[in-house]
């Protein structure tokens, strides 16, 4: 019986990357501790978070045990399915808070943009892997079109934050695939030149967010409230913080969205600058392990997937911390592994599963 258990254990953990798992678990524990305080010690929130973690681990295990030779065959079908769902949202999606972002499927409500976060990097990596030996500038143009189309559909919802983050994941793949630096600089210059045009087509609430970033005090009880209260919480933590469960901004209900988008402000107030340094170190451990897996990846497809997953994870963490600290506009991006919420957690663990599959499955059968 013991031998059977040991055999099952070895098979079940054969495709688990231990350094990555340890770094992820450190962030999850930190997230649970912070959520307990942010939710005013709500056991219901804790139970839901634990359930979501269980589902996320199951997804990660399945993906980690899926050979990349199978993943590459599913890349383009997954992209096309996610794109079709985005079109369906544009046609018959539910409108909530002035945005059309969800599909009501009866038993559940689906946000297809979350699926595109996973599908787009896989599709782009598949494309560059297919044309590896004959890569030309036109291939980069076609690849850019693959991510511009879903980005435009998401902008139409409107959801500027998600659109920019999905666009960034596509840009990461283009960069890792070898897009020439002169084109990168040219595109950057064109983007800067197009800012006046972008401003003219932005929605009023999006312009307000940019103006509030420059001066939150112009609307302290309205659009600037989130930024003002979060920066107060971050600053009041000082060097060592006020202590766990002792954050006044949190427990006197000044801090909005404290279990989701602004949970970093809760953590900063209670654990201070030293705690922030430790949290950054945990994120850096995950990112560093992801980059090591990227460097060791055996094929173009696996290298591009691993690099995109890692850099996208880093971008989400940076954007959330920058938003809470008042150096970026409020865009509604959760802090990976720390914020409350199931969809973002499962998406992150799907990415970790891909990294683990790449790390432990060195051979890829090209399709």
Order of alpha helices (4+ residues) and beta strands (2+ residues): alpha-alpha-alpha-alpha-beta-beta-beta-alpha-alpha-alpha-alpha-alpha-alpha-alpha-alpha-alpha-alpha-alpha
